[in-house]
Amino acid sequence: MRIASKKRRYSLEFRPLLPPRRLKPYLAALSQLQDELGLINDHVTAETLITEALDGHPAGPVHGWICGRHALLISEVPEVLQTWLAQNAP
C-alpha cells in the first residue's frame, strides 16, 4: 500500500491532469498517508535490525520505545486513511 500510494502521488504531481487547486487536498491527504505508512515501515525495519543486533540478549529501552511508537502509528492509520478516502479522487 505504501508503494502504491507513492506511485499514485508522484504520477499526479509530475503529470497533473487537473488544476492544482483541485489536486491539492487530495495530494495532501495522500502525502499524509504515505508519510504514515513510511514511518511504520521504518519502525518495522528498526525493530528487525535491533533484534538481529541483540543476538538473543535482552531488549533495552530503545526497543521498548520503538514498539510503543509503532503501536501509536498503527492506531493513527484509520484516521489518515479515512481522510484520504474522503477526498474526491482525481
C-alpha atoms as a printed R data frame, in Angstrom:
   type eleno elety resid chain resno       x       y       z
1  ATOM     1    CA   MET     A     1   0.000   0.000   0.000
2  ATOM     2    CA   ARG     A     2   2.883   2.348   0.790
3  ATOM     3    CA   ILE     A     3   4.471   1.830  -2.622
4  ATOM     4    CA   ALA     A     4   1.118   2.148  -4.418
5  ATOM     5    CA   SER     A     5   0.363   5.454  -2.669
6  ATOM     6    CA   LYS     A     6   3.838   6.720  -3.564
7  ATOM     7    CA   LYS     A     7   3.390   5.853  -7.241
8  ATOM     8    CA   ARG     A     8  -0.050   7.453  -7.354
9  ATOM     9    CA   ARG     A     9   1.137  10.639  -5.671
10 ATOM    10    CA   TYR     A    10   4.191  11.020  -7.891
11 ATOM    11    CA   SER     A    11   2.225  10.367 -11.069
12 ATOM    12    CA   LEU     A    12  -0.272  13.080 -10.123
13 ATOM    13    CA   GLU     A    13   2.423  15.553  -9.090
14 ATOM    14    CA   PHE     A    14   4.524  15.153 -12.205
15 ATOM    15    CA   ARG     A    15   1.709  14.831 -14.744
16 ATOM    16    CA   PRO     A    16  -1.258  16.697 -13.299
17 ATOM    17    CA   LEU     A    17  -4.442  16.258 -15.300
18 ATOM    18    CA   LEU     A    18  -6.444  18.633 -13.134
19 ATOM    19    CA   PRO     A    19  -5.850  22.192 -11.939
20 ATOM    20    CA   PRO     A    20  -3.605  22.348  -8.831
21 ATOM    21    CA   ARG     A    21  -6.415  23.737  -6.657
22 ATOM    22    CA   ARG     A    22  -8.450  20.541  -7.238
23 ATOM    23    CA   LEU     A    23  -5.473  18.275  -6.643
24 ATOM    24    CA   LYS     A    24  -4.096  19.995  -3.555
25 ATOM    25    CA   PRO     A    25  -6.425  18.480  -0.887
26 ATOM    26    CA   TYR     A    26  -6.196  15.018  -2.448
27 ATOM    27    CA   LEU     A    27  -2.406  15.137  -2.680
28 ATOM    28    CA   ALA     A    28  -2.093  16.482   0.874
29 ATOM    29    CA   ALA     A    29  -4.150  13.583   2.235
30 ATOM    30    CA   LEU     A    30  -2.261  11.083   0.076
31 ATOM    31    CA   SER     A    31   1.056  12.539   1.238
32 ATOM    32    CA   GLN     A    32  -0.019  12.169   4.889
33 ATOM    33    CA   LEU     A    33  -0.984   8.540   4.276
34 ATOM    34    CA   GLN     A    34   2.314   7.886   2.532
35 ATOM    35    CA   ASP     A    35   4.253   9.502   5.396
36 ATOM    36    CA   GLU     A    36   2.391   7.450   7.998
37 ATOM    37    CA   LEU     A    37   2.974   4.187   6.146
38 ATOM    38    CA   GLY     A    38   6.627   5.099   5.646
39 ATOM    39    CA   LEU     A    39   7.115   5.668   9.383
40 ATOM    40    CA   ILE     A    40   5.514   2.308  10.137
41 ATOM    41    CA   ASN     A    41   7.847   0.660   7.651
42 ATOM    42    CA   ASP     A    42  10.835   2.412   9.250
43 ATOM    43    CA   HIS     A    43   9.837   1.127  12.687
44 ATOM    44    CA   VAL     A    44   9.426  -2.443  11.444
45 ATOM    45    CA   THR     A    45  12.885  -2.237   9.861
46 ATOM    46    CA   ALA     A    46  14.407  -0.751  13.028
47 ATOM    47    CA   GLU     A    47  12.848  -3.457  15.193
48 ATOM    48    CA   THR     A    48  14.245  -6.156  12.896
49 ATOM    49    CA   LEU     A    49  17.729  -4.627  12.938
50 ATOM    50    CA   ILE     A    50  17.727  -4.264  16.727
51 ATOM    51    CA   THR     A    51  16.583  -7.851  17.200
52 ATOM    52    CA   GLU     A    52  19.365  -9.059  14.903
53 ATOM    53    CA   ALA     A    53  21.954  -6.863  16.651
54 ATOM    54    CA   LEU     A    54  20.938  -8.074  20.117
55 ATOM    55    CA   ASP     A    55  21.507 -11.684  19.029
56 ATOM    56    CA   GLY     A    56  19.484 -13.157  21.870
57 ATOM    57    CA   HIS     A    57  20.403 -10.538  24.504
58 ATOM    58    CA   PRO     A    58  17.581  -8.801  26.393
59 ATOM    59    CA   ALA     A    59  15.900  -5.892  24.653
60 ATOM    60    CA   GLY     A    60  16.623  -2.449  26.063
61 ATOM    61    CA   PRO     A    61  14.731   0.825  26.327
62 ATOM    62    CA   VAL     A    62  15.210   1.690  22.651
63 ATOM    63    CA   HIS     A    63  13.388  -1.467  21.632
64 ATOM    64    CA   GLY     A    64  10.565  -0.591  24.024
65 ATOM    65    CA   TRP     A    65  10.326   2.929  22.600
66 ATOM    66    CA   ILE     A    66  10.161   1.597  19.049
67 ATOM    67    CA   CYS     A    67   7.402  -0.872  19.970
68 ATOM    68    CA   GLY     A    68   5.375   1.842  21.721
69 ATOM    69    CA   ARG     A    69   5.827   4.299  18.871
70 ATOM    70    CA   HIS     A    70   4.899   1.594  16.366
71 ATOM    71    CA   ALA     A    71   1.644   0.911  18.224
72 ATOM    72    CA   LEU     A    72   0.852   4.642  18.205
73 ATOM    73    CA   LEU     A    73   1.472   4.896  14.460
74 ATOM    74    CA   ILE     A    74  -0.708   1.857  13.751
75 ATOM    75    CA   SER     A    75  -3.526   3.428  15.774
76 ATOM    76    CA   GLU     A    76  -3.366   6.579  13.606
77 ATOM    77    CA   VAL     A    77  -3.729   4.759  10.267
78 ATOM    78    CA   PRO     A    78  -7.547   4.504  10.236
79 ATOM    79    CA   GLU     A    79  -7.970   8.277  10.630
80 ATOM    80    CA   VAL     A    80  -5.345   9.094   7.989
81 ATOM    81    CA   LEU     A    81  -6.854   6.511   5.635
82 ATOM    82    CA   GLN     A    82 -10.372   7.905   6.162
83 ATOM    83    CA   THR     A    83  -9.137  11.430   5.442
84 ATOM    84    CA   TRP     A    84  -7.639  10.263   2.151
85 ATOM    85    CA   LEU     A    85 -10.695   8.220   1.196
86 ATOM    86    CA   ALA     A    86 -12.950  11.230   1.878
87 ATOM    87    CA   GLN     A    87 -11.184  13.243  -0.825
88 ATOM    88    CA   ASN     A    88 -12.598  13.434  -4.333
89 ATOM    89    CA   ALA     A    89 -10.342  11.234  -6.432
90 ATOM    90    CA   PRO     A    90  -8.897  12.969  -9.472
